[in-house]
């Protein structure tokens, strides 16, 4: 596939139409590059084919019309289309392209020309009327990395603006639960306070009663 064949028919029409919206006095071609891109046999052939195509464009401009793709031979169309890659910063005037009905709007002219220039392997640029650059599709922004949070050390931090120093709280020792005792009923009775003392008093009173009865 040649460099000319990578363009669609509509793109070729736009490139040929674009020559109607330039100042030929400022066009300076690298004919050697044109020869290589167009696979022309000699430098002279490339130059002549460019000259033939340019002459048809100039005539159409004088006649107040736009020359159509069908009016050019394949070598002439090849030279006209590929010549856009053989000069520095060449681009048609978008406003003029609209005036000549080559495109409907200046934005369309800029967009279409941007797509053509991508096929040149060049960066899409403004047309010389100041139309906006066409950005390359598919250029996505790299999502910002989310910083990893540091592991918590277990120490609570206070809110911003507050004193971050903390006095460690001492842990209160939990009181031991009272041990449940099982009490024997008989043992409980024998250990009632004052029980032994009452028995002794009663015994002494009984002895006194016996002595009194015997004396009587």
C-alpha positions in Angstrom: 0.0 0.0 0.0 1.4 3.4 -1.0 1.2 6.6 1.0 -1.5 7.8 -1.3 -3.7 4.7 -0.7 -4.0 5.2 3.1 -6.4 8.2 2.4 -10.2 7.8 1.7 -11.8 9.4 -1.3 -13.3 12.1 0.9 -9.9 12.8 2.4 -8.3 13.1 -1.1 -11.1 15.5 -2.1 -10.4 17.6 0.9 -6.6 17.7 0.3 -7.1 18.7 -3.3 -9.7 21.2 -2.2 -7.3 22.6 0.4 -5.0 23.8 -2.3 -7.7 26.3 -3.3 -7.4 27.9 0.1 -3.6 28.5 0.3 -1.2 31.2 -0.8 0.9 29.4 -3.4 3.5 32.1 -3.1 4.4 30.8 0.3 4.4 27.1 -0.6 7.9 25.6 -0.6 8.0 21.9 -1.3 10.6 19.3 -0.6 10.5 17.6 -4.0 12.8 14.8 -2.9 10.4 13.8 -0.2 7.5 14.0 -2.6 9.3 11.6 -5.0 9.8 9.1 -2.2 6.3 9.3 -0.8 4.7 9.1 -4.2 7.0 6.3 -5.5 7.8 8.5 -8.5 10.6 7.2 -10.7 12.6 10.4 -10.7 12.7 13.8 -9.0 11.7 15.4 -12.3 8.6 13.2 -12.6 7.5 14.2 -9.0 8.1 17.9 -9.7 6.2 17.7 -13.0 3.2 15.9 -11.6 3.0 18.5 -8.8 3.2 21.2 -11.4 0.4 19.7 -13.5 -1.9 19.3 -10.6 -1.2 22.8 -9.3 -1.9 24.3 -12.8 -5.4 22.7 -12.7 -6.1 24.2 -9.3 -4.9 27.7 -10.3 -7.2 27.5 -13.4 -10.2 26.4 -11.3 -9.6 29.3 -8.9 -9.5 31.8 -11.8 -12.8 30.3 -13.0 -14.3 30.7 -9.6 -14.8 27.1 -8.9 -13.2 24.2 -7.1 -11.5 21.5 -9.2 -12.8 18.0 -8.4 -10.8 14.8 -7.7 -12.1 13.3 -10.9 -10.4 16.0 -13.0 -6.9 14.8 -12.0 -4.9 11.8 -13.2 -3.8 9.5 -10.4 -0.2 10.8 -10.5 -1.4 14.4 -10.3 -3.8 13.5 -7.4 -1.0 11.6 -5.7 1.3 14.6 -6.0 -1.3 17.0 -4.7 -2.3 14.9 -1.8 1.2 13.9 -0.6 2.6 17.4 -1.1 1.0 18.4 2.1 3.6 16.3 3.9 6.5 18.0 2.0 6.4 21.5 3.5 6.7 23.0 6.9 3.5 23.8 8.7 1.3 23.9 5.6 -2.4 24.0 6.2 -5.4 25.4 4.3 -7.3 28.5 5.5 -10.4 27.0 7.2 -12.4 30.2 6.6 -11.7 30.1 2.9 -12.6 26.4 2.8 -16.1 27.3 4.1 -16.4 30.2 1.6 -15.6 27.8 -1.2 -18.1 25.2 0.2 -15.4 22.6 0.6 -16.6 22.2 4.2 -19.7 23.4 5.9 -18.0 25.0 9.0 -14.6 26.0 10.1 -14.7 23.5 12.9 -15.4 20.7 10.4 -12.4 21.9 8.3 -10.2 21.8 11.4 -11.4 18.4 12.5 -11.1 16.8 9.1 -7.7 18.3 8.6 -6.6 17.0 12.0 -7.6 13.4 11.0 -5.7 13.8 7.7 -2.6 15.0 9.5 -2.7 12.0 11.9 -2.3 9.8 8.8 0.8 11.8 7.9 2.2 10.6 11.2 2.2 14.2 12.4 0.6 16.0 15.3 -2.8 17.5 14.4 -2.3 21.3 14.2 -4.4 24.4 13.8 -5.4 25.5 10.3 -3.9 28.9 9.7 -7.1 30.7 10.7 -6.6 29.8 14.4 -9.0 26.8 14.6 -8.6 24.7 17.7 -6.2 21.7 17.9 -7.7 18.3 17.5 -6.7 16.2 20.5 -5.6 12.6 20.0 -8.4 10.2 21.0 -7.8 7.6 23.6 -5.4 9.6 25.7 -6.7 8.9 29.1 -5.5 10.5 32.3 -3.6 8.3 34.7 -5.6 8.0 37.7 -3.9 9.3 40.8 -2.7 6.7 43.2 -4.5 6.6 46.6 -1.8 6.8 49.3 -1.9 3.8 51.6 -3.0 4.5 55.1 -0.5 3.7 57.8 -1.4 0.9 60.2 -3.0 2.0 63.4 -0.6 1.6 66.5 -3.6 1.2 68.8 -3.2 4.7 70.3 -6.3 6.9 69.8 -5.5 10.3 68.2 -7.6 13.3 69.1 -9.2 15.5 66.4 -7.1 18.2 64.7 -6.5 21.2 67.0 -6.8 19.2 70.2 -4.0 18.2 72.5 -2.7 14.8 71.2 -0.9 13.9 74.4 -2.7 11.4 76.5 -2.2 10.2 80.1 -2.4 6.4 80.1 -5.4 5.3 82.1 -4.6 2.8 84.8 -6.7 -0.3 84.7 -8.7 -0.8 87.9 -8.2 -4.2 89.4 -11.5 -6.0 89.5 -12.5 -7.2 93.0 -12.6 -10.9 93.5 -16.0 -12.3 93.6 -16.9 -13.5 97.1 -16.6 -17.3 97.6 -19.9 -19.0 98.3 -19.8 -21.1 101.4 -22.0 -24.1 102.2 -23.0 -24.1 105.8 -24.0 -27.3 107.8 -27.2 -26.8 109.8 -25.9 -28.7 113.0 -22.6 -26.8 113.0 -24.4 -23.6 112.6 -26.5 -24.3 115.7 -23.5 -25.2 117.9 -21.7 -22.0 116.9 -24.4 -19.5 117.9 -22.8 -16.7 119.8 -23.5 -16.7 123.6 -24.8 -20.3 123.6 -22.1 -21.7 126.0 -22.3 -18.8 128.4 -26.1 -19.3 128.9 -25.7 -23.0 129.7 -23.1 -22.2 132.5 -25.4 -19.6 134.1 -28.3 -22.1 134.2 -26.2 -24.8 135.7 -25.0 -22.5 138.5 -28.6 -21.4 139.3 -29.6 -25.1 139.5 -26.8 -25.9 142.0 -27.9 -22.9 144.2 -31.5 -24.2 144.1 -30.4 -27.7 145.3 -28.3 -26.2 148.2 -31.2 -24.1 149.3 -33.6 -27.0 149.3 -31.1 -29.2 151.3 -30.6 -26.5 154.0 -34.3 -26.1 154.4 
